[in-house]
Amino acid sequence: MLGRCTCGEVRYRLNAKPLFVHCCHCRWCQRETGSAFALNALIEAGEVELLAGTPAEIAIPSESGNGQVVSRCPTCQIALWSVYSSPAFRFVRVGTLEDPDACPPDVHIYTESKQPWVVLPQETPAFPQYYRRSQHWPAESLKRREAALALTNPDG
């Protein structure tokens, strides 16, 4: 899957299918995006290949208090992905993909604060807050996650 910022200075490719796609309805994501939710495709950092440009990495606060690093195009300032608690993963903004339709949400989270006019599809799991990864991620994604964590922290 190919992606880019609005001006095209930064281009990237996802070299694997995302592990899982979150549609987050928390107020923090609403404020950060200026929209009703954030749609993020979680993927191993090593599977995001930079094809052109160099994103600017900007540390910003997050609701958890741990902060996040957002990678943005230095020219048009579009957020391409974030790193939250582990550098092993990228939370790629689905809207920056050339074909965002290829990554519909696997889950809706923090729906307790979703905008009242957003209607969630019945066939997609939705949670008032977060969920148990072990109960909802495909087995292959769980294996890939563990492998990525082991590479990032080989001492356990």
N, CA, C and O atoms as a GROMACS GRO file, in nm:
protein
  624
    1MET      N    1   0.084  -0.118   0.000
    1MET     CA    2   0.000   0.000   0.000
    1MET      C    3   0.088   0.123   0.000
    1MET      O    4   0.184   0.132   0.076
    2LEU      N    5   0.054   0.217  -0.085
    2LEU     CA    6   0.128   0.342  -0.094
    2LEU      C    7   0.054   0.453  -0.021
    2LEU      O    8  -0.069   0.453  -0.012
    3GLY      N    9   0.131   0.549   0.033
    3GLY     CA   10   0.072   0.663   0.100
    3GLY      C   11   0.157   0.786   0.080
    3GLY      O   12   0.272   0.778   0.036
    4ARG      N   13   0.099   0.902   0.113
    4ARG     CA   14   0.172   1.028   0.097
    4ARG      C   15   0.101   1.138   0.173
    4ARG      O   16  -0.013   1.124   0.216
    5CYS      N   17   0.174   1.248   0.190
    5CYS     CA   18   0.115   1.369   0.246
    5CYS      C   19   0.036   1.440   0.136
    5CYS      O   20   0.032   1.392   0.022
    6THR      N   21  -0.024   1.550   0.168
    6THR     CA   22  -0.104   1.624   0.070
    6THR      C   23  -0.021   1.683  -0.043
    6THR      O   24  -0.060   1.675  -0.159
    7CYS      N   25   0.094   1.741  -0.011
    7CYS     CA   26   0.176   1.805  -0.115
    7CYS      C   27   0.261   1.705  -0.192
    7CYS      O   28   0.313   1.738  -0.299
    8GLY      N   29   0.276   1.583  -0.140
    8GLY     CA   30   0.352   1.480  -0.209
    8GLY      C   31   0.500   1.477  -0.177
    8GLY      O   32   0.572   1.393  -0.231
    9GLU      N   33   0.547   1.565  -0.090
    9GLU     CA   34   0.690   1.566  -0.056
    9GLU      C   35   0.731   1.436   0.015
    9GLU      O   36   0.838   1.381  -0.011
   10VAL      N   37   0.644   1.388   0.105
   10VAL     CA   38   0.672   1.264   0.178
   10VAL      C   39   0.584   1.153   0.121
   10VAL      O   40   0.462   1.165   0.116
   11ARG      N   41   0.650   1.046   0.078
   11ARG     CA   42   0.580   0.929   0.024
   11ARG      C   43   0.631   0.805   0.098
   11ARG      O   44   0.749   0.797   0.134
   12TYR      N   45   0.542   0.710   0.119
   12TYR     CA   46   0.580   0.589   0.190
   12TYR      C   47   0.505   0.469   0.134
   12TYR      O   48   0.409   0.482   0.058
   13ARG      N   49   0.552   0.351   0.174
   13ARG     CA   50   0.485   0.226   0.136
   13ARG      C   51   0.474   0.138   0.260
   13ARG      O   52   0.567   0.128   0.338
   14LEU      N   53   0.358   0.074   0.276
   14LEU     CA   54   0.341  -0.029   0.377
   14LEU      C   55   0.376  -0.161   0.310
   14LEU      O   56   0.312  -0.199   0.212
   15ASN      N   57   0.475  -0.230   0.360
   15ASN     CA   58   0.522  -0.353   0.298
   15ASN      C   59   0.454  -0.478   0.355
   15ASN      O   60   0.493  -0.590   0.323
   16ALA      N   61   0.355  -0.458   0.438
   16ALA     CA   62   0.275  -0.568   0.492
   16ALA      C   63   0.135  -0.514   0.518
   16ALA      O   64   0.112  -0.394   0.522
   17LYS      N   65   0.044  -0.605   0.535
   17LYS     CA   66  -0.093  -0.568   0.573
   17LYS      C   67  -0.088  -0.515   0.716
   17LYS      O   68  -0.014  -0.569   0.799
   18PRO      N   69  -0.165  -0.412   0.748
   18PRO     CA   70  -0.168  -0.364   0.887
   18PRO      C   71  -0.209  -0.476   0.983
   18PRO      O   72  -0.283  -0.567   0.948
   19LEU      N   73  -0.159  -0.467   1.104
   19LEU     CA   74  -0.193  -0.563   1.208
   19LEU      C   75  -0.341  -0.553   1.245
   19LEU      O   76  -0.409  -0.654   1.261
   20PHE      N   77  -0.389  -0.429   1.257
   20PHE     CA   78  -0.526  -0.404   1.301
   20PHE      C   79  -0.554  -0.256   1.276
   20PHE      O   80  -0.462  -0.175   1.278
   21VAL      N   81  -0.679  -0.222   1.253
   21VAL     CA   82  -0.716  -0.083   1.225
   21VAL      C   83  -0.813  -0.034   1.332
   21VAL      O   84  -0.920  -0.092   1.352
   22HIS      N   85  -0.773   0.072   1.401
   22HIS     CA   86  -0.854   0.135   1.506
   22HIS      C   87  -0.927   0.257   1.452
   22HIS      O   88  -0.868   0.339   1.381
   23CYS      N   89  -1.051   0.269   1.486
   23CYS     CA   90  -1.123   0.394   1.469
   23CYS      C   91  -1.148   0.445   1.610
   23CYS      O   92  -1.233   0.392   1.683
   24CYS      N   93  -1.073   0.547   1.649
   24CYS     CA   94  -1.079   0.597   1.786
   24CYS      C   95  -1.168   0.721   1.795
   24CYS      O   96  -1.150   0.818   1.722
   25HIS      N   97  -1.263   0.714   1.885
   25HIS     CA   98  -1.361   0.822   1.903
   25HIS      C   99  -1.336   0.903   2.030
   25HIS      O  100  -1.425   0.976   2.075
   26CYS      N  101  -1.217   0.890   2.091
   26CYS     CA  102  -1.192   0.965   2.214
   26CYS      C  103  -1.185   1.115   2.184
   26CYS      O  104  -1.158   1.156   2.071
   27ARG      N  105  -1.210   1.195   2.283
   27ARG     CA  106  -1.209   1.341   2.266
   27ARG      C  107  -1.070   1.391   2.228
   27ARG      O  108  -1.057   1.490   2.156
   28TRP      N  109  -0.966   1.324   2.276
   28TRP     CA  110  -0.830   1.365   2.244
   28TRP      C  111  -0.807   1.353   2.094
   28TRP      O  112  -0.754   1.445   2.031
   29CYS      N  113  -0.846   1.238   2.035
   29CYS     CA  114  -0.830   1.219   1.890
   29CYS      C  115  -0.918   1.317   1.812
   29CYS      O  116  -0.878   1.365   1.706
   30GLN      N  117  -1.036   1.346   1.865
   30GLN     CA  118  -1.123   1.443   1.798
   30GLN      C  119  -1.055   1.580   1.792
   30GLN      O  120  -1.057   1.646   1.689
   31ARG      N  121  -0.995   1.620   1.903
   31ARG     CA  122  -0.927   1.750   1.908
   31ARG      C  123  -0.805   1.749   1.815
   31ARG      O  124  -0.782   1.844   1.741
   32GLU      N  125  -0.728   1.641   1.821
   32GLU     CA  126  -0.605   1.632   1.744
   32GLU      C  127  -0.630   1.634   1.594
   32GLU      O  128  -0.553   1.693   1.519
   33THR      N  129  -0.738   1.569   1.550
   33THR     CA  130  -0.767   1.561   1.407
   33THR      C  131  -0.861   1.670   1.358
   33THR      O  132  -0.870   1.697   1.238
   34GLY      N  133  -0.931   1.734   1.452
   34GLY     CA  134  -1.033   1.832   1.412
   34GLY      C  135  -1.151   1.764   1.347
   34GLY      O  136  -1.222   1.825   1.268
   35SER      N  137  -1.172   1.637   1.381
   35SER     CA  138  -1.278   1.558   1.319
   35SER      C  139  -1.347   1.474   1.426
   35SER      O  140  -1.322   1.492   1.545
   36ALA      N  141  -1.433   1.383   1.384
   36ALA     CA  142  -1.510   1.303   1.477
   36ALA      C  143  -1.433   1.183   1.531
   36ALA      O  144  -1.472   1.126   1.633
   37PHE      N  145  -1.324   1.145   1.466
   37PHE     CA  146  -1.246   1.029   1.508
   37PHE      C  147  -1.113   1.027   1.435
   37PHE      O  148  -1.091   1.103   1.340
   38ALA      N  149  -1.026   0.938   1.480
   38ALA     CA  150  -0.899   0.912   1.411
   38ALA      C  151  -0.903   0.768   1.361
   38ALA      O  152  -0.948   0.679   1.433
   39LEU      N  153  -0.857   0.746   1.238
   39LEU     CA  154  -0.853   0.612   1.180
   39LEU      C  155  -0.707   0.576   1.159
   39LEU      O  156  -0.640   0.632   1.071
   40ASN      N  157  -0.657   0.482   1.239
   40ASN     CA  158  -0.516   0.445   1.240
   40ASN      C  159  -0.496   0.298   1.209
   40ASN      O  160  -0.560   0.212   1.269
   41ALA      N  161  -0.407   0.270   1.114
   41ALA     CA  162  -0.368   0.133   1.081
   41ALA      C  163  -0.239   0.103   1.158
   41ALA      O  164  -0.136   0.164   1.132
   42LEU      N  165  -0.245   0.009   1.250
   42LEU     CA  166  -0.128  -0.028   1.328
   42LEU      C  167  -0.043  -0.125   1.248
   42LEU      O  168  -0.094  -0.221   1.191
   43ILE      N  169   0.087  -0.098   1.243
   43ILE     CA  170   0.180  -0.180   1.165
   43ILE      C  171   0.318  -0.173   1.228
   43ILE      O  172   0.352  -0.075   1.294
   44GLU      N  173   0.397  -0.276   1.206
   44GLU     CA  174   0.534  -0.276   1.255
   44GLU      C  175   0.612  -0.161   1.191
   44GLU      O  176   0.596  -0.133   1.072
   45ALA      N  177   0.696  -0.096   1.270
   45ALA     CA  178   0.775   0.017   1.220
   45ALA      C  179   0.859  -0.024   1.099
   45ALA      O  180   0.873   0.054   1.005
   46GLY      N  181   0.913  -0.143   1.101
   46GLY     CA  182   0.998  -0.190   0.992
   46GLY      C  183   0.923  -0.216   0.862
   46GLY      O  184   0.986  -0.235   0.758
   47GLU      N  185   0.792  -0.217   0.867
   47GLU     CA  186   0.710  -0.238   0.747
   47GLU      C  187   0.668  -0.108   0.682
   47GLU      O  188   0.599  -0.109   0.579
   48VAL      N  189   0.707   0.005   0.740
   48VAL     CA  190   0.680   0.136   0.680
   48VAL      C  191   0.808   0.182   0.612
   48VAL      O  192   0.907   0.215   0.678
   49GLU      N  193   0.805   0.182   0.480
   49GLU     CA  194   0.922   0.219   0.400
   49GLU      C  195   0.906   0.361   0.347
   49GLU      O  196   0.810   0.391   0.277
   50LEU      N  197   1.000   0.446   0.381
   50LEU     CA  198   0.999   0.584   0.333
   50LEU      C  199   1.051   0.584   0.190
   50LEU      O  200   1.162   0.538   0.164
   51LEU      N  201   0.972   0.637   0.097
   51LEU     CA  202   1.009   0.641  -0.044
   51LEU      C  203   1.062   0.776  -0.087
   51LEU      O  204   1.145   0.784  -0.178
   52ALA      N  205   1.016   0.883  -0.023
   52ALA     CA  206   1.060   1.019  -0.057
   52ALA      C  207   1.037   1.110   0.062
   52ALA      O  208   0.944   1.091   0.140
   53GLY      N  209   1.124   1.208   0.076
   53GLY     CA  210   1.109   1.307   0.181
   53GLY      C  211   1.153   1.256   0.317
   53GLY      O  212   1.184   1.138   0.335
   54THR      N  213   1.154   1.346   0.412
   54THR     CA  214   1.188   1.314   0.550
   54THR      C  215   1.086   1.378   0.641
   54THR      O  216   1.082   1.501   0.653
   55PRO      N  217   1.002   1.298   0.705
   55PRO     CA  218   0.902   1.357   0.795
   55PRO      C  219   0.968   1.425   0.916
   55PRO      O  220   1.073   1.382   0.963
   56ALA      N  221   0.905   1.529   0.962
   56ALA     CA  222   0.946   1.593   1.087
   56ALA      C  223   0.879   1.518   1.201
   56ALA      O  224   0.760   1.490   1.195
   57GLU      N  225   0.955   1.485   1.303
   57GLU     CA  226   0.901   1.415   1.419
   57GLU      C  227   0.874   1.515   1.530
   57GLU      O  228   0.964   1.585   1.575
   58ILE      N  229   0.750   1.521   1.572
   58ILE     CA  230   0.709   1.621   1.669
   58ILE      C  231   0.650   1.550   1.791
   58ILE      O  232   0.551   1.478   1.780
   59ALA      N  233   0.710   1.571   1.907
   59ALA     CA  234   0.660   1.514   2.032
   59ALA      C  235   0.544   1.599   2.082
   59ALA      O  236   0.556   1.720   2.097
   60ILE      N  237   0.432   1.533   2.107
   60ILE     CA  238   0.315   1.603   2.160
   60ILE      C  239   0.256   1.524   2.275
   60ILE      O  240   0.283   1.404   2.288
   61PRO      N  241   0.176   1.588   2.359
   61PRO     CA  242   0.114   1.515   2.469
   61PRO      C  243   0.008   1.417   2.417
   61PRO      O  244  -0.040   1.429   2.305
   62SER      N  245  -0.025   1.322   2.501
   62SER     CA  246  -0.136   1.231   2.471
   62SER      C  247  -0.218   1.214   2.598
   62SER      O  248  -0.172   1.246   2.708
   63GLU      N  249  -0.338   1.166   2.582
   63GLU     CA  250  -0.428   1.153   2.697
   63GLU      C  251  -0.372   1.059   2.804
   63GLU      O  252  -0.398   1.078   2.923
   64SER      N  253  -0.295   0.958   2.761
   64SER     CA  254  -0.237   0.863   2.856
   64SER      C  255  -0.133   0.929   2.947
   64SER      O  256  -0.102   0.878   3.054
   65GLY      N  257  -0.079   1.043   2.903
   65GLY     CA  258   0.028   1.109   2.976
   65GLY      C  259   0.166   1.065   2.930
   65GLY      O  260   0.267   1.125   2.969
   66ASN      N  261   0.173   0.961   2.845
   66ASN     CA  262   0.301   0.911   2.795
   66ASN      C  263   0.350   0.989   2.673
   66ASN      O  264   0.467   0.977   2.636
   67GLY      N  265   0.264   1.066   2.612
   67GLY     CA  266   0.300   1.142   2.493
   67GLY      C  267   0.304   1.055   2.369
   67GLY      O  268   0.285   0.933   2.376
   68GLN      N  269   0.327   1.118   2.257
   68GLN     CA  270   0.340   1.048   2.130
   68GLN      C  271   0.432   1.131   2.042
   68GLN      O  272   0.454   1.249   2.066
   69VAL      N  273   0.486   1.066   1.940
   69VAL     CA  274   0.566   1.135   1.841
   69VAL      C  275   0.491   1.125   1.709
   69VAL      O  276   0.466   1.015   1.659
   70VAL      N  277   0.454   1.239   1.653
   70VAL     CA  278   0.380   1.243   1.528
   70VAL      C  279   0.478   1.277   1.417
   70VAL      O  280   0.554   1.373   1.426
   71SER      N  281   0.476   1.196   1.310
   71SER     CA  282   0.559   1.223   1.192
   71SER      C  283   0.474   1.299   1.092
   71SER      O  284   0.371   1.250   1.046
   72ARG      N  285   0.519   1.420   1.059
   72ARG     CA  286   0.446   1.510   0.970
   72ARG      C  287   0.533   1.551   0.852
   72ARG      O  288   0.655   1.553   0.862
   73CYS      N  289   0.469   1.582   0.742
   73CYS     CA  290   0.542   1.641   0.630
   73CYS      C  291   0.592   1.778   0.676
   73CYS      O  292   0.515   1.856   0.732
   74PRO      N  293   0.720   1.809   0.654
   74PRO     CA  294   0.771   1.939   0.698
   74PRO      C  295   0.714   2.056   0.618
   74PRO      O  296   0.722   2.170   0.662
   75THR      N  297   0.656   2.030   0.500
   75THR     CA  298   0.603   2.137   0.417
   75THR      C  299   0.454   2.157   0.440
   75THR      O  300   0.412   2.267   0.477
   76CYS      N  301   0.372   2.054   0.420
   76CYS     CA  302   0.227   2.071   0.434
   76CYS      C  303   0.175   2.035   0.573
   76CYS      O  304   0.057   2.057   0.602
   77GLN      N  305   0.261   1.981   0.659
   77GLN     CA  306   0.230   1.952   0.799
   77GLN      C  307   0.127   1.841   0.820
   77GLN      O  308   0.074   1.826   0.930
   78ILE      N  309   0.097   1.763   0.716
   78ILE     CA  310   0.002   1.652   0.731
   78ILE      C  311   0.062   1.545   0.821
   78ILE      O  312   0.178   1.506   0.803
   79ALA      N  313  -0.015   1.497   0.918
   79ALA     CA  314   0.028   1.387   1.004
   79ALA      C  315   0.018   1.257   0.925
   79ALA      O  316  -0.088   1.224   0.873
   80LEU      N  317   0.130   1.184   0.917
   80LEU     CA  318   0.135   1.059   0.843
   80LEU      C  319   0.120   0.939   0.935
   80LEU      O  320   0.048   0.844   0.902
   81TRP      N  321   0.188   0.942   1.049
   81TRP     CA  322   0.176   0.834   1.148
   81TRP      C  323   0.223   0.885   1.282
   81TRP      O  324   0.285   0.991   1.294
   82SER      N  325   0.192   0.805   1.384
   82SER     CA  326   0.233   0.835   1.521
   82SER      C  327   0.303   0.714   1.580
   82SER      O  328   0.283   0.601   1.537
   83VAL      N  329   0.386   0.741   1.680
   83VAL     CA  330   0.444   0.638   1.764
   83VAL      C  331   0.396   0.669   1.905
   83VAL      O  332   0.415   0.779   1.956
   84TYR      N  333   0.332   0.571   1.967
   84TYR     CA  334   0.283   0.590   2.103
   84TYR      C  335   0.380   0.524   2.202
   84TYR      O  336   0.491   0.574   2.218
   85SER      N  337   0.341   0.420   2.264
   85SER     CA  338   0.421   0.364   2.373
   85SER      C  339   0.542   0.282   2.327
   85SER      O  340   0.639   0.270   2.402
   86SER      N  341   0.540   0.227   2.207
   86SER     CA  342   0.652   0.143   2.162
   86SER      C  343   0.703   0.187   2.025
   86SER      O  344   0.623   0.205   1.933
   87PRO      N  345   0.834   0.205   2.012
   87PRO     CA  346   0.889   0.240   1.881
   87PRO      C  347   0.879   0.126   1.779
   87PRO      O  348   0.914   0.144   1.663
   88ALA      N  349   0.831   0.010   1.822
   88ALA     CA  350   0.817  -0.106   1.733
   88ALA      C  351   0.701  -0.088   1.635
   88ALA      O  352   0.693  -0.161   1.536
   89PHE      N  353   0.612   0.008   1.661
   89PHE     CA  354   0.490   0.020   1.581
   89PHE      C  355   0.464   0.163   1.534
   89PHE      O  356   0.505   0.260   1.598
   90ARG      N  357   0.397   0.172   1.422
   90ARG     CA  358   0.348   0.299   1.369
   90ARG      C  359   0.196   0.292   1.364
   90ARG      O  360   0.139   0.188   1.330
   91PHE      N  361   0.133   0.401   1.396
   91PHE     CA  362  -0.012   0.416   1.383
   91PHE      C  363  -0.032   0.505   1.261
   91PHE      O  364  -0.036   0.628   1.272
   92VAL      N  365  -0.046   0.443   1.145
   92VAL     CA  366  -0.051   0.515   1.018
   92VAL      C  367  -0.190   0.574   0.998
   92VAL      O  368  -0.291   0.504   1.013
   93ARG      N  369  -0.196   0.703   0.964
   93ARG     CA  370  -0.323   0.769   0.936
   93ARG      C  371  -0.377   0.714   0.804
   93ARG      O  372  -0.320   0.737   0.697
   94VAL      N  373  -0.486   0.641   0.813
   94VAL     CA  374  -0.543   0.574   0.696
   94VAL      C  375  -0.574   0.671   0.584
   94VAL      O  376  -0.562   0.635   0.467
   95GLY      N  377  -0.614   0.791   0.616
   95GLY     CA  378  -0.647   0.891   0.514
   95GLY      C  379  -0.529   0.933   0.429
   95GLY      O  380  -0.548   0.997   0.326
   96THR      N  381  -0.407   0.900   0.470
   96THR     CA  382  -0.290   0.934   0.390
   96THR      C  383  -0.254   0.824   0.291
   96THR      O  384  -0.161   0.840   0.211
   97LEU      N  385  -0.326   0.713   0.295
   97LEU     CA  386  -0.302   0.605   0.198
   97LEU      C  387  -0.362   0.641   0.063
   97LEU      O  388  -0.465   0.708   0.056
   98GLU      N  389  -0.298   0.595  -0.043
   98GLU     CA  390  -0.352   0.618  -0.178
   98GLU      C  391  -0.490   0.554  -0.192
   98GLU      O  392  -0.576   0.606  -0.262
   99ASP      N  393  -0.509   0.439  -0.125
   99ASP     CA  394  -0.638   0.369  -0.126
   99ASP      C  395  -0.685   0.347   0.017
   99ASP      O  396  -0.674   0.236   0.069
  100PRO      N  397  -0.738   0.451   0.081
  100PRO     CA  398  -0.780   0.436   0.220
  100PRO      C  399  -0.895   0.336   0.237
  100PRO      O  400  -0.917   0.285   0.347
  101ASP      N  401  -0.968   0.308   0.129
  101ASP     CA  402  -1.077   0.211   0.136
  101ASP      C  403  -1.026   0.071   0.170
  101ASP      O  404  -1.104  -0.013   0.214
  102ALA      N  405  -0.896   0.046   0.150
  102ALA     CA  406  -0.838  -0.085   0.177
  102ALA      C  407  -0.822  -0.112   0.326
  102ALA      O  408  -0.790  -0.225   0.364
  103CYS      N  409  -0.844  -0.011   0.411
  103CYS     CA  410  -0.823  -0.027   0.555
  103CYS      C  411  -0.945   0.019   0.635
  103CYS      O  412  -0.936   0.117   0.709
  104PRO      N  413  -1.058  -0.049   0.621
  104PRO     CA  414  -1.171  -0.012   0.706
  104PRO      C  415  -1.141  -0.048   0.851
  104PRO      O  416  -1.054  -0.131   0.877
  105PRO      N  417  -1.211   0.012   0.945
  105PRO     CA  418  -1.183  -0.018   1.086
  105PRO      C  419  -1.215  -0.163   1.121
  105PRO      O  420  -1.317  -0.219   1.079
  106ASP      N  421  -1.125  -0.222   1.199
  106ASP     CA  422  -1.150  -0.354   1.257
  106ASP      C  423  -1.226  -0.340   1.388
  106ASP      O  424  -1.291  -0.434   1.432
  107VAL      N  425  -1.216  -0.222   1.449
  107VAL     CA  426  -1.278  -0.199   1.579
  107VAL      C  427  -1.300  -0.049   1.597
  107VAL      O  428  -1.224   0.033   1.546
  108HIS      N  429  -1.404  -0.014   1.670
  108HIS     CA  430  -1.428   0.124   1.713
  108HIS      C  431  -1.402   0.128   1.863
  108HIS      O  432  -1.455   0.047   1.938
  109ILE      N  433  -1.317   0.224   1.905
  109ILE     CA  434  -1.282   0.234   2.047
  109ILE      C  435  -1.319   0.370   2.102
  109ILE      O  436  -1.332   0.468   2.029
  110TYR      N  437  -1.336   0.374   2.234
  110TYR     CA  438  -1.375   0.495   2.308
  110TYR      C  439  -1.504   0.554   2.252
  110TYR      O  440  -1.518   0.675   2.232
  111THR      N  441  -1.598   0.464   2.227
  111THR     CA  442  -1.726   0.508   2.172
  111THR      C  443  -1.811   0.582   2.274
  111THR      O  444  -1.911   0.645   2.237
  112GLU      N  445  -1.775   0.576   2.402
  112GLU     CA  446  -1.851   0.649   2.503
  112GLU      C  447  -1.844   0.800   2.478
  112GLU      O  448  -1.929   0.875   2.526
  113SER      N  449  -1.743   0.844   2.402
  113SER     CA  450  -1.731   0.987   2.372
  113SER      C  451  -1.746   1.016   2.223
  113SER      O  452  -1.709   1.124   2.177
  114LYS      N  453  -1.800   0.922   2.147
  114LYS     CA  454  -1.819   0.947   2.004
  114LYS      C  455  -1.922   1.057   1.984
  114LYS      O  456  -2.007   1.081   2.069
  115GLN      N  457  -1.913   1.123   1.871
  115GLN     CA  458  -2.012   1.224   1.838
  115GLN      C  459  -2.148   1.157   1.821
  115GLN      O  460  -2.156   1.050   1.760
  116PRO      N  461  -2.254   1.215   1.873
  116PRO     CA  462  -2.385   1.150   1.871
  116PRO      C  463  -2.441   1.125   1.731
  116PRO      O  464  -2.526   1.039   1.714
  117TRP      N  465  -2.394   1.198   1.633
  117TRP     CA  466  -2.444   1.180   1.497
  117TRP      C  467  -2.369   1.072   1.420
  117TRP      O  468  -2.408   1.038   1.308
  118VAL      N  469  -2.260   1.018   1.479
  118VAL     CA  470  -2.187   0.909   1.414
  118VAL      C  471  -2.262   0.779   1.441
  118VAL      O  472  -2.286   0.743   1.556
  119VAL      N  473  -2.298   0.709   1.334
  119VAL     CA  474  -2.368   0.581   1.345
  119VAL      C  475  -2.267   0.471   1.314
  119VAL      O  476  -2.209   0.467   1.205
  120LEU      N  477  -2.246   0.381   1.410
  120LEU     CA  478  -2.148   0.275   1.394
  120LEU      C  479  -2.211   0.153   1.326
  120LEU      O  480  -2.327   0.120   1.352
  121PRO      N  481  -2.136   0.088   1.238
  121PRO     CA  482  -2.190  -0.032   1.173
  121PRO      C  483  -2.201  -0.147   1.274
  121PRO      O  484  -2.111  -0.167   1.355
  122GLN      N  485  -2.310  -0.219   1.268
  122GLN     CA  486  -2.334  -0.327   1.364
  122GLN      C  487  -2.232  -0.441   1.351
  122GLN      O  488  -2.204  -0.510   1.448
  123GLU      N  489  -2.177  -0.459   1.231
  123GLU     CA  490  -2.088  -0.573   1.208
  123GLU      C  491  -1.944  -0.549   1.257
  123GLU      O  492  -1.863  -0.642   1.255
  124THR      N  493  -1.912  -0.427   1.300
  124THR     CA  494  -1.777  -0.397   1.349
  124THR      C  495  -1.781  -0.385   1.501
  124THR      O  496  -1.861  -0.308   1.555
  125PRO      N  497  -1.695  -0.460   1.571
  125PRO     CA  498  -1.693  -0.450   1.718
  125PRO      C  499  -1.670  -0.306   1.764
  125PRO      O  500  -1.592  -0.232   1.704
  126ALA      N  501  -1.739  -0.268   1.870
  126ALA     CA  502  -1.728  -0.133   1.926
  126ALA      C  503  -1.721  -0.144   2.078
  126ALA      O  504  -1.789  -0.226   2.139
  127PHE      N  505  -1.638  -0.058   2.137
  127PHE     CA  506  -1.616  -0.063   2.281
  127PHE      C  507  -1.622   0.076   2.340
  127PHE      O  508  -1.568   0.171   2.283
  128PRO      N  509  -1.688   0.089   2.457
  128PRO     CA  510  -1.695   0.220   2.522
  128PRO      C  511  -1.557   0.278   2.551
  128PRO      O  512  -1.536   0.399   2.544
  129GLN      N  513  -1.462   0.189   2.584
  129GLN     CA  514  -1.324   0.234   2.605
  129GLN      C  515  -1.233   0.149   2.518
  129GLN      O  516  -1.241   0.157   2.395
  130TYR      N  517  -1.146   0.068   2.577
  130TYR     CA  518  -1.055  -0.013   2.498
  130TYR      C  519  -1.104  -0.158   2.498
  130TYR      O  520  -1.218  -0.183   2.540
  131TYR      N  521  -1.026  -0.251   2.455
  131TYR     CA  522  -1.066  -0.391   2.440
  131TYR      C  523  -0.945  -0.480   2.469
  131TYR      O  524  -0.834  -0.431   2.487
  132ARG      N  525  -0.968  -0.610   2.474
  132ARG     CA  526  -0.859  -0.706   2.492
  132ARG      C  527  -0.808  -0.749   2.355
  132ARG      O  528  -0.879  -0.814   2.277
  133ARG      N  529  -0.685  -0.713   2.329
  133ARG     CA  530  -0.622  -0.746   2.201
  133ARG      C  531  -0.631  -0.896   2.173
  133ARG      O  532  -0.661  -0.937   2.061
  134SER      N  533  -0.604  -0.978   2.276
  134SER     CA  534  -0.602  -1.123   2.259
  134SER      C  535  -0.736  -1.180   2.214
  134SER      O  536  -0.742  -1.290   2.158
  135GLN      N  537  -0.843  -1.108   2.238
  135GLN     CA  538  -0.976  -1.156   2.201
  135GLN      C  539  -1.022  -1.107   2.064
  135GLN      O  540  -1.122  -1.157   2.012
  136HIS      N  541  -0.952  -1.010   2.006
  136HIS     CA  542  -1.003  -0.950   1.882
  136HIS      C  543  -0.905  -0.947   1.766
  136HIS      O  544  -0.946  -0.944   1.650
  137TRP      N  545  -0.776  -0.949   1.794
  137TRP     CA  546  -0.679  -0.948   1.685
  137TRP      C  547  -0.669  -1.086   1.623
  137TRP      O  548  -0.682  -1.186   1.694
  138PRO      N  549  -0.647  -1.095   1.494
  138PRO     CA  550  -0.621  -1.225   1.431
  138PRO      C  551  -0.492  -1.286   1.489
  138PRO      O  552  -0.401  -1.214   1.528
  139ALA      N  553  -0.487  -1.418   1.493
  139ALA     CA  554  -0.370  -1.488   1.547
  139ALA      C  555  -0.241  -1.444   1.478
  139ALA      O  556  -0.139  -1.426   1.545
  140GLU      N  557  -0.244  -1.428   1.348
  140GLU     CA  558  -0.125  -1.387   1.273
  140GLU      C  559  -0.077  -1.248   1.317
  140GLU      O  560   0.043  -1.225   1.328
  141SER      N  561  -0.169  -1.157   1.341
  141SER     CA  562  -0.132  -1.022   1.388
  141SER      C  563  -0.071  -1.028   1.527
  141SER      O  564   0.024  -0.955   1.556
  142LEU      N  565  -0.124  -1.113   1.613
  142LEU     CA  566  -0.067  -1.127   1.747
  142LEU      C  567   0.076  -1.181   1.741
  142LEU      O  568   0.163  -1.136   1.815
  143LYS      N  569   0.100  -1.277   1.652
  143LYS     CA  570   0.236  -1.331   1.633
  143LYS      C  571   0.330  -1.224   1.581
  143LYS      O  572   0.442  -1.210   1.630
  144ARG      N  573   0.286  -1.148   1.483
  144ARG     CA  574   0.369  -1.041   1.428
  144ARG      C  575   0.400  -0.937   1.535
  144ARG      O  576   0.512  -0.886   1.542
  145ARG      N  577   0.301  -0.905   1.618
  145ARG     CA  578   0.322  -0.808   1.725
  145ARG      C  579   0.430  -0.855   1.821
  145ARG      O  580   0.521  -0.780   1.856
  146GLU      N  581   0.420  -0.980   1.864
  146GLU     CA  582   0.520  -1.035   1.957
  146GLU      C  583   0.659  -1.034   1.895
  146GLU      O  584   0.757  -1.004   1.963
  147ALA      N  585   0.668  -1.068   1.767
  147ALA     CA  586   0.799  -1.068   1.697
  147ALA      C  587   0.857  -0.927   1.692
  147ALA      O  588   0.977  -0.909   1.713
  148ALA      N  589   0.774  -0.827   1.665
  148ALA     CA  590   0.821  -0.688   1.658
  148ALA      C  591   0.866  -0.641   1.796
  148ALA      O  592   0.968  -0.571   1.808
  149LEU      N  593   0.794  -0.677   1.899
  149LEU     CA  594   0.833  -0.639   2.035
  149LEU      C  595   0.965  -0.705   2.074
  149LEU      O  596   1.049  -0.643   2.140
  150ALA      N  597   0.984  -0.831   2.034
  150ALA     CA  598   1.107  -0.902   2.066
  150ALA      C  599   1.228  -0.837   1.997
  150ALA      O  600   1.337  -0.832   2.054
  151LEU      N  601   1.207  -0.786   1.875
  151LEU     CA  602   1.317  -0.718   1.805
  151LEU      C  603   1.352  -0.585   1.871
  151LEU      O  604   1.469  -0.545   1.874
  152THR      N  605   1.251  -0.518   1.923
  152THR     CA  606   1.272  -0.388   1.986
  152THR      C  607   1.334  -0.402   2.124
  152THR      O  608   1.414  -0.318   2.166
  153ASN      N  609   1.297  -0.509   2.194
  153ASN     CA  610   1.345  -0.531   2.330
  153ASN      C  611   1.393  -0.676   2.343
  153ASN      O  612   1.324  -0.757   2.405
  154PRO      N  613   1.509  -0.710   2.286
  154PRO     CA  614   1.554  -0.848   2.284
  154PRO      C  615   1.582  -0.908   2.422
  154PRO      O  616   1.588  -1.030   2.435
  155ASP      N  617   1.601  -0.825   2.524
  155ASP     CA  618   1.627  -0.875   2.659
  155ASP      C  619   1.500  -0.904   2.738
  155ASP      O  620   1.505  -0.941   2.856
  156GLY      N  621   1.386  -0.888   2.672
  156GLY     CA  622   1.260  -0.920   2.737
  156GLY      C  623   1.195  -0.802   2.794
  156GLY      O  624   1.087  -0.814   2.852
   0.00000   0.00000   0.00000
